[in-house]
Amino acid sequence: MVLRILAYCALLVPITFTGLAITGRWFRPMDSFSHFFHYYCLAFAGIAILAALLKLKGPVVTAVVALFCTILLLGPAKPFAFAIAKPENGVESGALKILTFNLLFANDQIDQVTEYIKRQNPDIVLLQEVSPINGKVVELLEGYRFQQRCRVSPVMETVVLSKMEPTAQGCLPNAEVPWMDLSLNGTTVRTLSVHLNWPWPFRQWHNIDDLRNDLAALSEERPIILGGDFNAVPWSHAVKTVEDITGSTIVPGFRVTLYGYNTPFKVPLLVPIDQILLPDGAVAQSAIVGPELGSDHRPVSVTFTFAD
């Protein structure tokens, strides 16, 4: 009886956090709990295994049901849609590639970052946390003649780089987001590089509201490609809200991009928080996560085509 009670008490913790996270669609601060659904899944799985070893049928059933329900909540990431990560030599001819990377303010691995981006050879590069320390990366990428930089702090910029000449470009005034209008295979697309703040209690939702207001104020609507450091996981209400604002859809897949962030206790936090969203008519052919390149994030590259 004591073991059964302890098992149910252990289950109560991830169940409570999952329940709070679900309310995030109505009460924004609670959305912060949704960023750890994959850890709640691990907790339910661990409790189920332990309860099975102790032959506690009730806790096993409860943990398995909770695990199944929480996996369903990961739906927007389509964690089992591994086909999206197929080798790049399997993509269609004429495909375009976009790469996003939070360089990290203090990153000094300039040559490694530059060499990786050149090898990937994307058509569009979205960079965050461009600083005086790592800013030489932009200078060394000679093939990207067209640039839009927006300063988000006295010492950091967010950047869009393009091989193609934009028809228009600028900075969103409140969200401080750089954008370019690019003609991609005959379709004019507005491309943005974003760096959202951390979730509540930080200013992530303020950033999202600023993005909404800025895009609404632009004189001409365009299909939108959006990429960058969202500091939000694919299944969060924050990302869903950005999808609704832009009319674009996240490229599916469970791609852990934050590897090196350490708490004061040096505990790694592994979460998929760097995203790329594509508009209607754009189809992702390949999506990959790059190696460790001196940042606490890893780059994401997506190759895509436009449907006929």
Beta strands, then each sheet from edge to edge (+ up, - down):
strand 1: 96-102
strand 2: 124-130
strand 3: 146-153
strand 4: 156-162
strand 5: 168-172
strand 6: 177-184
strand 7: 187-195
strand 8: 224-229
strand 9: 248-250
strand 10: 274-279
strand 11: 282-289
strand 12: 300-306
sheet 1: 3+ 4- 2+ 1+ 12- 11+
sheet 2: 5+ 6- 7+ 8+ 10- 9+
end
